Amino acid sequence: MRIAAVIAVFLALIVLLALGLRLDPREVPSPLIGKPAPHFELPVLQQPGKTFSEKDLQGRVWILNVWASWCVACRDEHPVLVEFSKSAATPLYGLNYKDSRDDALGWLKRFGDPYRLSAFDLDGRIGIDYGVYGVPETYVIDKRGVIRYKRIGPVTGELVRDKLVPLLNELDRE
């Protein structure tokens, strides 16, 4: 009887391990999926006298990419975002996170600016509201202002092709 119990526990652990290895560590379940995007009103990075809010995009599908000039992984995803912004009908907005304005503006000038605009979150409060683990992170927000997808880590060409474009097309039809 003891041997059968040990074998059953061992097999259960193997099944759990096998299931866990199939999961994508970049797709961490978020309590915000299916919920309204948290409210923010922040200065625009490129125009400090102007503010930007998620309410400005009500009725449109849009993408929010959290980035910083000090973020190494952001540099990896940046060419993908630049390319995406050239070909996509869905607008891409940035949330510059815990960065200095001068460093962020210099970074965009050097590597290109894929964003319609970037909101400037100097102290990271909005990042906290969005549940940011670290940069980069990317959110897809639907026409009703509901978060439909969250990506932790760099956006890749494969992710754009296999996940984002189909999701954005579906949301545009709703």
N, C-alpha and C positions, 0 to 999 in steps of 0.2 A: 504494500500500500504506500509506504514512504517513497519507494523508488518511482512509482507511478506519479506521485505528486511532484517530485523533483523533475521528472521528465516533462510533465505538463507545464510547470513554471518555466523551464528552460525553453520549450517550444514557444510559449507565449512571448518570451523575451525576444526570440529570434524573429517572430512575426512583427512585433513592434519595431525592432531595429530595421527590418526590411522596409516597412512602411515609412519610417522616418527618413531613410536614405533616399527615397523617391521625392521628397519634398524639396522645394526650392527655398534655400535660406534667405533669399532676397525678398520673398513674398511673405512677410510676416503678417499674420492676421491683425487687422487694425479695428478697434472699436468704432472708428469713424466711418468705415465703409457703410454706405446706406444712410448716413446721417448728413444733415446740412453742414456745409463747410463753415468752420468757425469764422465769426466776424473779425475783420481787421480794417483799419484805416491807417495807412502808413505813407510816409513821404516817398515820392518817386526818386529812385537813385539818381537819374540823370537830371531831374528838375526838383530840387529840394523844396521849392515853394508850392509844388503841386502834390496832392494826395491821391492815393489809389485804394480802392476797396473791392472786395469780392462782389459787392452789390453792383458795381459798374458792369459786371458781366452777366447779370441775370438774363436768362433767355438764350444764352449761348453755351455751347460745350467749349471747355477750355482746359488747358494744362497748366499746372503750377509746378515749377521746378525750383527746389530749394538748393542754393549754391553759395559758394564763397571763394574768394581769390586764394585763400590759404589751403583749400581742399585739393589734395592730390588726385583723388578719384574724379573730381569735377573736371579736371583737365582731360581725363580719359574719355569722359562722355561728351565733352564740349563739341568736338567735330561732328558727332552724330546729331546733336541738337541743332547745330548750324545747318547741316544738310536737311534735317527734318523741317526746319523753319522756312526753307526755300520752297519746299514742295507741298507743304500741308495747308489745308484750308482751316484747320483748327489752330487757334491762336495759342502761342506759348508765352507764358508770363513767368518772370523770375521772382524769387524771394531771396534777396541777398541777406545772408544769415551771419550775424555776429562778425561783421567785417568793417573795415574802414572804408569810407566813401572813396577816398583817393585810390586805394588799392583796388577796389572793385571796378572803378571806372577805367583804371589803367589796364586791368586784366581784360575787360571787354574790348578795349581799343586794340590790345595786342592780339587777342585770339578771335575776335569777331563777336558780334552781339546778336544772338538768335532770338532775343526776347522782344515782344512788342513794347514792353517796359519791365523794369525790375522795381519791386517795392523794397525799401531799405529797412531791414529789421535789425538795427544796431544792437539792441540788448537781448534779442532772441525770444521775446515774449510771445510773438505770434508763432514762432517755431514750436514753442511749448504747447500752445493751444492746438496745433496740428499734430502733436505727438511725434515730433522729429527726434529720431534716435541719433542721427548724424547726417552730414551732407555727403553726397547728394541724395535727395529724395524727390520723388515725382508723384503728383496727384492728378487724376483725371476727374473733372467736376462737370456734372451734366447741366442741362438747361434750367433745372429747378434749383441749382446750387447745391446739389447733393454729391458727396464724394463717392465715386464709383470704383476707383482703383488707386492703390498706393504701391509704389515701388521704392524699396530701400536699396541704395547703391546706384551705380552708374547705369544709365540707359544705353543699351547696345543696339546695333543695327537689327539684330535678330529680334529683340524685344519690340522694336518699332514695327517691324514687318509682321511678326506672328501674334502680337498681343495688342499693341496700341492702335494700329491702323484699323483692325477689325472692330475693336471696341468703339473707337471714335466714329466709324461709319454707322455702327448700330445706334449709338446715342444720337447722332445727327438725324436719323430716321424717326426717332421717338417724338 
